[in-house]
C-alpha cells in the first residue's frame, strides 16, 4: 500500500485488505480492494455570479466513486469552499486536497489488476473490451449500438489526450459541425483504458497525456 495512510482524506481509515469511509451523513462503509471493479474520478469547477458581480461563489468539487462487484458503490467527495474559507486556510486546504488526489492515485494502483481483468472479461470476437455501452474494436474503431461512431484513424482525426478524456477532432469538414469535434469521457478507469489501448492497439499516449497528440 506504499504508506497510503499518509494520504488519507477526512473520514477515511486504512487497513490491510480494505479501507473504511465514514460519510458525514449515513453509516460507515467498508470497501475491500478485491471487490473494486471500477473507479470514477471527477473534478468539477463551479462558478456562479449574481447582480453582475463575478465570482460571488466559486467551488472546486472532486469526487471518487468506487464500484464494487456486489453492485454497491461508494462516493467519497472532497469539497473546497474557496470564497469563504480558502483565504484564511489556503495551505491547509491545499494540503487536504493533495491528500485526496494521492489517495485516489493509490487506490487506482492497488486495484488496477482487478479493474483490468473486469474489462478484459468483456472481450469477444472483434471487440477488445466494452466501456460503458461502447465497444472498442480490433480495427481501431469505437462502436455503439452497432454503428461506428469514432476511429483512431489518424488520417481522419486529430487525436489528443486531455484530462479524463480523449479528443477526436475530424480533419475533413462536414455540414454536421457538432460531429467534427468529440470529447470522449474517460472519468471511469482512465488508467486501465489507456493501458489496454497501448497494449492491444499499439497507441502511444506518452508520459505526458495532457494535449498529447499520438
ABEGO torsion letter per residue (X at the ends): XGGAAAABBBGBBBBAABBBBBBABEBBBBBBAAABABBBBBBBBBBBBBGGBBGABBBBBBBBBBBBAAGBBBBBBBBBBAAAAAAAAAAAAAAAAAAAAAAAAAAAAAAAAAAAAAAAAABBBGBABBBGGBBBBAAGBBBBGGBBABBABAAABBBBBBBGBBBBBBABBBABAAAABBBBBAABGAAAAAAAAAAAAGBBAEABABGBBX
